[in-house]
Amino acid sequence: MTHYRCCRPRGLPAATKGEVRPALSGTLRLRRSCAWSVMLLLVLLSAADSYAQSKLAGKYTKAGGNFLTVSSTKESEVQISIFGSYRENTCIIETDSLKPADGVVTYQPSDDKDCTVRVTFRKDSANVEQNGNCGCGLNVNLSGEYRKRSGSKSTKKVPNAN
């Protein structure tokens, strides 16, 4: 049986081996040393979250000329800019700061409830799903897989789909 000293209410002696105690009602107080450990853990988790957001930042491209730019903004948020085209028709979507949830950013403009753009980030790519017109020109669709280009050593050109 494992005992967690920092989570035991003050004044309560440690349980002896094999002893089972009923759950206590009321608040639990952390010892000062444990409180510092919890604060350090929270700081490290927030730093890891910021680091993860900065790892998303960069330039991504899709065959056919579409591109996606992700910029880190304030703590644990990103700003997204997507450009797509089909012949002379174009589409540009630029978002305000958005907070990713489990590597997914969802954008829905306030003036177009039928438009939703969802960006799912992977290690070296991003998958974009466009639902609705989103103000894009005829036959312009932003959906597809975008490969991360900034920071990579790859110098391959993206094949032109036209």
NORWONOR-V765887 format. One record per pair of residues at least 4 apart in sequence whose ideal C-beta (glycine too) atoms are under 6 Angstrom apart, sorted by the first residue. I is the first residue (numbers start at 1). J is the second residue. D is the distance in Angstrom with one decimal. If there is no record, write none. Layout:
# NORWONOR-V765887
I|J|D, I|J|D
This chain:
# NORWONOR-V765887
3|14|5.5, 6|30|5.5, 6|31|5.2, 6|34|2.8, 7|28|5.8, 8|12|5.6, 9|28|5.5, 10|29|5.5, 15|19|4.5, 15|21|5.7, 30|34|4.5, 30|35|4.5, 49|76|4.8, 50|75|5.8, 50|76|5.8, 53|72|5.3, 53|76|5.2, 53|78|5.8, 54|72|4.9, 56|70|5.3, 56|78|5.7, 56|121|5.3, 57|70|5.1, 57|71|5.8, 57|72|4.6, 58|70|6.0, 58|148|5.4, 58|150|3.9, 58|151|5.8, 59|69|5.4, 59|149|5.1, 59|150|4.3, 60|68|4.1, 60|126|5.2, 60|146|3.6, 60|148|5.2, 61|67|4.9, 61|149|5.4, 61|158|5.2, 62|66|4.1, 62|144|5.0, 62|146|4.7, 63|158|5.4, 63|159|5.6, 63|161|5.0, 64|161|3.8, 65|85|5.8, 66|84|4.3, 67|83|5.4, 68|82|5.0, 68|146|4.8, 69|81|4.5, 70|78|5.4, 70|80|5.6, 71|79|4.7, 72|78|5.9, 73|77|4.8, 73|79|5.1, 73|97|4.3, 77|97|4.1, 77|99|5.1, 79|95|5.9, 79|97|5.5, 80|95|4.7, 81|94|4.7, 82|93|4.7, 82|142|5.3, 83|92|5.3, 84|91|4.6, 84|140|5.0, 84|142|4.5, 85|90|4.6, 86|139|4.3, 86|140|4.7, 89|137|2.8, 89|138|5.1, 89|140|5.0, 90|137|5.7, 91|136|3.3, 91|137|6.0, 91|140|4.4, 95|107|4.9, 98|105|5.0, 100|105|4.9, 103|121|4.5, 104|120|5.0, 105|119|4.7, 106|118|4.9, 107|117|4.6, 108|116|5.0, 109|115|5.8, 114|132|4.1, 115|132|4.0, 115|134|4.0, 116|131|4.5, 117|130|5.3, 118|129|4.6, 119|126|5.4, 119|128|5.3, 120|127|4.6, 121|126|5.1, 124|148|4.9, 125|145|5.6, 125|147|5.2, 126|146|4.7, 127|145|5.4, 128|142|5.3, 128|143|5.6, 129|143|5.5, 130|134|5.9, 130|141|6.0, 130|142|4.4, 130|143|4.7, 136|140|4.0
